[in-house]
């Protein structure tokens, strides 16, 4: 009896300490308006996937509460709050949506584990682009694992900034965005847009950044970022496939990840980079990438590549795929 009572007390205490807000039709809109960034989970108590997500969601809320007050995790029970769920077109569970000060900002497409949710949402709390005012800060803001897009503009009211900020918001998962209108970087008559390689992809075989030469049009800039953001041989992972879409793609699969074996990955990338630099015209219409085999096990299986045959190279061209018999 005592053990049962203690268990009940623990559950009550746990529930009361949860940092996840549960909202209803009576307070949904009013509460969300006061929250800078909110992740709302629309769920049903009977849903198996919802039950699996629940402890991760709760843990993420706790992590977030210890780091910022600008992000909150919220849940709405669609079996009792039908009007709210209907308003946002909820048809499956769980559905996760991001709100900013009560306005719908978009679908949540991030991780479903606690740390992943927390990191993803905390990254949404700050400005979409960081302003840099000193030369020494430039190197500090460059990302290790994502391309960094940098706008150097004449003034904060320059028309390029509006386009740049809109693009930064739409590509928040794909790159880090920074800007400066300090004369340390540009002369009063100049604007410059650069994309810097992730620090971990820097090599002696290519420049650390590319400079945009086109018109300040959003789609053109986005295509340019896609082309140059990962360099000549990108590191392809499940979280950055944006950079390798819509292209004839050559993928080098290996059993070493860049996180665990950076030197091994660098060695193989450099071999490919040297070949590309020696034969620029021959390979100019192809996109090259290195992929950790475990990240794309379904592709490895589909191509019939055995673990002891790695590294291996596959060419993906539209609806066709070709496996090279040997990689030398």
N, C-alpha and C positions, 0 to 999 in steps of 0.2 A: 504493500500500500504506500509506504514511504517513497519507494523508488518511483512508483507511478506519479505521485504528487510532485516529486522533484522534476520529473520529466516534463510534466505539464507547466510547472513554473518556468523551466528553461525555455520551453516553446513560447510562452507568453512574453518572457523577457526578450527573446530573440525577435519576435514579431514587433514588439513595441520599439525596439532599437533599429529596426530596418530603416535604411535611408531611402527606400523606394516609396514615392508618394502614390497613393491610390486615389484617383479622382473619379468623380461622377458627373452626370449631366448638369448638376447644380453648381459645380465649381470648376469644371474643366477649363473653360475659356478664361475665367477671371484669374485662376491660379497660373496658367501658362503665360499670361501676359507679363507676369512679374518675374519670369525665369528667362535669363538671357539665352540659354541653350538647353533644350530638353529632349531626351530620347523617350518616346512613348511606346510602350509595349501594349498592343491590343491583343488580348488573349481570351481563352475559354478554360475554365478549371479542369474540364475533362480531357483536354488536348494533351497527348503524350509528348509532343515536341515542346509544348509550353512548360510542362513539368520538368523536362530536362533542362530547359533554359533558366528556370526560376532561380536556382541557387547561384548560377553564374551572374545573373542580372543583379541579385541582391549583393553579392560580393563586389561587383563592379561599382555599385552605388556607394558602398562603404569606402572603397579606394578613392573614388572621385571626391567624396565629402572631405577626405583628409588633405586634398590638394587644391580644391577650388570651390567657391560658392556659386560660381557662374554656370555650373552644369548640374542638372538634376535628372534622375531616372524616374519615370512615371509609368504606372500601369493602369489599364482600364479593362474591366471585366465585361466582355461583350455579351455575356448571357444576361446581365442585368442592366447594362447601359447601351441598349440597342440603338438609341437615337444618335449617340456620339459615334458609334462604330459605323452606322449607316452614313452619317455625314461625310466620313472620310473613305467611304467605299471599301470597308474591310470585308473581305470574302474568305480569308484563310487565316489560320492561327499557327504560331504567333506572327503578327505583322508589326514591324518596327518602323517608326517614322520620326524624323527630326523636326523640331519646332524652334523658332527663334522669336522670343517675346510674343508667343501666342500664334505666330504665323507659321504655316507649314513650309518647311524649308526643303524637304525631299525625303526620299526613301533612305533607310539605313542599310548600307551594303557592306558593313564591316564585319569583324570577327564575332563569334558567338561565345567566346570564353571570357572570363572575368577581366583579366588584364588587357586583353585585346579590346573589349568594349570600353574599358576605362581610358586607355591610351587614345583610342579613336575619338571618343567624345571630348576629352580634354583638349585634343588638337583643334577641335571646333570652337573652343572658347575664345581664343585670341583672334586678332585681326587676320584676314586672309593673306595679307602681305605685310611683312615686317619692314619698317622704315629703318634705314641704316644711315648714320650721319658721319662716321669716321672711316678712314681707309682701313684701319686695323680690324674693324668690325666685319669687313667683307669676308675674310677667311673664316671667321668664327661662325657666321651664319650659314656657310655652305654645308649642305647635308652630306653625310657619309654614304647613305644608301639610296637617296633620291636625287634626281636632277634638281638644280636650283635655278630658277628663272629670275633674272635681275633686270629691272628697268631703271636706267639712269636717265632722268628727265630734267628739263630746264626749270620747271616749277611744279608745285603741288596741284596747280590748276591746269596743267597741260592735258590736252584731249587724250593723249596716249594713256594716261593714268586711268581714266574711266574704262577704257577697253581692257586694260591690264587687270584691274580689280575684278571685273566681271569674269574674266578668264580664270583668275586665281580662285574665285569662288567655285567655279565649275570643275576645276582640276585639283581640288584640295587633296585628293587621294593620290594624285599622280606625281606631284612635284612640290617643292618648297618655293614660295614666291617672296621676293624682297624688292624694295625700291629705294631710290635716293634722289633728292633734288638738290644735293649739296655741290657747290662748285669745285670741290675737291675731285669730283669724278668727271664732270662734264663742263664744257664751255657753254656760255649762255645761248649759243646758236645750235647746240647739238642735243640729240636724243640718241640713246643706244639701248638696245635690248640684247641681252646675252642669256644663253643657257649654259650652265656649268655642269660638267660631268659629276656624278657622285664621286666623292673623294676616293672611295675604295676601287674605282675603275680607272683612276689616273695611271697613265703609262708614258713612256718616252716616245711612243709611236704615234701619238696624236695630241693635239692641243687640248688644254683643260676646258676650253669653252668655245662656243660658236657665236657669231654675231649675226643678228637678223638684218636682212637687207631689203625686205619688202615693205608693202604698205601696212599701216597699223590696223589691219582687219583681223577680227577675232579668229575666224576659221583658218586663215592663212598662218597666223602665229601658232595656232594649235598644231597644225600639220608640221610646222617647222620644229616645234618642241618634240613632237613624236619622232621626227627624223634624226634629230641631233642629241636628244636627251640622254641616250644610253651609249653614245659613241659608236664606233665602227663594229665593236663586238660587245653587245650589251649582256648584262646578267639577267636572264629571264626567270621570273618567279611567278607563282599564282597571283601575286598582288600587283604586278606591273605589266600585265599582258597588253595594256593599252599601247605600249611602245612597239609591239610586234604584230599588230593586227594589220589586215589589208595589205600584206606584203608577201613576196616570194621569200620564204624564210629558211635559212640554213641553221639548224640547231646542233650544237655539240653537247651531247649528254655525257655526264660523268658522275661517278659516285662520290665526289667531293663537293661540299657546299662552301660558299665563300665565307660563311660565318665560322666554320670549323677548320677549313684548310685554305686560307686566303692565298698562301704562296703557291699551292698547287693549282688553284684556279687561275692565278696570275700567269703562271708558266704556260698553261694551255692557251689562254687568251692571247698572250704575246706571240705564240707560234702562229695563230690565225691572223693576228694583226700584221705581223711581218709579211705574210703572204699577200694580204690585201694591199698593203703599202707598196709592195713590189709589182702588183698587177692591178692598179686602180680601175682601168677601163674594163677589164675582164669581169669584174665582180660588182660594177657600179649599180646594177639594178637589183641586187640581192641585199637582204638584211641578215646579219649574222648575230647569233646569240649563244651564250653558254647557259645550260640548265642543269641543276642538280637533279639526278635521276629520280630520287625519292619524292621530289616535289611534283613530278609528272609520271608517276608509276603507271597510270592508265594509258599514257602515250607509249611508254616503254613496252607495255604489254601488247598494245595494238600493233606496234611495229615488229613485234617478235624479237626484241632485243634481250638477250640473257645477261645477267649481272656480270658474268665473267668475260663478256665481250665489250665491256666499257673500257675506254670511251668509245662512243659511236656517233656517227653523223647522219642526220636525216634532213632531206630537203622537202619542204612543204610548199607546193605550188598550186594555188587555188584548190581544186578538188583532188589533186594527185599528191602522192607522197613517194619519195624515193629514199631507200636506205643505202648508204655507201657500205660496201662490203668491208672495207678496211679504212682505218684512220691512222695516218702516219705523221 
